Structure formats: C-alpha cells, structure tokens
Amino acid sequence: MPIKMDETICRRFLVSGRVQGVSYRAYTRERALQLGLRGFARNLPDGRVEVLACGAEPAIDALGAWLWTGSPASRVQAVGSEPADSADCLDDFSIA
C-alpha cells in the first residue's frame, strides 16, 4: 500500500565519519526542524551519530540526503538507515 503524503513514518540513520565535535547534531536539528520533523540526534560511543526522524516521507528523504552534507566541519563517510518505531520519537527534535 503506498504511503500517503501526510502519513508519518520514522527512520533511524547512523552517520559515520568526522561527525562528533563539529556541530553535526546542531546542524541536523536545525535542518530537521526546517523540514517539520520530530526526533533526535545523539552521539554514540563508537564515534557515529544516531539520528531518529519522524514525519512525512518526503521530509525524511530530504533529511537523509542532507545528512551526507552535515555541518561545514564534518566529513561524512557513510549514512545507513532503517525503519524505526514511532514510539521512540519525541514531540520536537532534540539533541541528546
């Protein structure tokens, strides 16, 4: 069944490269809020950043493409994604 434009979906992204200590999460939050998304961005102990985003599919796709750019000082090497549970999403987009 095709996803409607207004149907909420959630995706978990794992971003690797030089993405910690370069304002990557702050830039991600700004972009996610511009796209009307909910969720969070947080550093992981292994040096990656986890991004959970919930919202309209086109906005999720736009964020997924943007994650390759990130902050000016970041150097993204890989962006993986998988479906996520909407129960993990917050009411806003936060930095954890």
NORWOUR-V159476 format. One record per residue. N is the residue number from 1. RES is the residue in one small letter. SS is DSSP state (@ for helix, = for strand, . for the rest). PSI is psi in radians with two decimals (NA if undefined). Layout:
N/RES/SS/PSI, N/RES/SS/PSI
//
This chain:
1/m/./2.23, 2/p/./2.58, 3/i/./2.31, 4/k/./2.70, 5/m/./-0.54, 6/d/./0.06, 7/e/./2.37, 8/t/=/2.29, 9/i/=/2.86, 10/c/=/2.45, 11/r/=/2.52, 12/r/=/2.17, 13/f/=/2.44, 14/l/=/2.07, 15/v/=/2.21, 16/s/=/2.82, 17/g/=/-2.64, 18/r/=/1.52, 19/v/./0.02, 20/q/./2.45, 21/g/./0.29, 22/v/./0.40, 23/s/./0.39, 24/y/@/-0.78, 25/r/@/-0.70, 26/a/@/-0.76, 27/y/@/-0.65, 28/t/@/-0.75, 29/r/@/-0.79, 30/e/@/-0.80, 31/r/@/-0.73, 32/a/@/-0.73, 33/l/@/-0.66, 34/q/@/-0.57, 35/l/./-0.05, 36/g/./0.52, 37/l/./2.75, 38/r/=/2.75, 39/g/=/-2.54, 40/f/=/2.86, 41/a/=/2.30, 42/r/=/2.62, 43/n/=/2.52, 44/l/./2.68, 45/p/./-0.44, 46/d/./0.12, 47/g/./-0.14, 48/r/./2.94, 49/v/=/2.31, 50/e/=/2.30, 51/v/=/2.16, 52/l/=/2.16, 53/a/=/2.37, 54/c/=/2.40, 55/g/=/-2.78, 56/a/=/2.49, 57/e/@/-0.77, 58/p/@/-0.62, 59/a/@/-0.69, 60/i/@/-0.79, 61/d/@/-0.72, 62/a/@/-0.73, 63/l/@/-0.74, 64/g/@/-0.70, 65/a/@/-0.70, 66/w/@/-0.55, 67/l/./-0.43, 68/w/./-0.41, 69/t/./-0.98, 70/g/./-2.64, 71/s/./2.82, 72/p/./-0.56, 73/a/./-0.13, 74/s/./2.76, 75/r/=/1.63, 76/v/=/2.26, 77/q/=/-0.54, 78/a/=/2.57, 79/v/=/1.95, 80/g/=/2.71, 81/s/=/2.71, 82/e/=/2.72, 83/p/=/2.60, 84/a/./2.87, 85/d/./2.28, 86/s/@/-0.32, 87/a/@/-0.37, 88/d/@/-0.21, 89/c/./2.67, 90/l/./-3.08, 91/d/./-0.23, 92/d/./-2.93, 93/f/=/2.07, 94/s/=/2.89, 95/i/=/2.11, 96/a/./NA
//
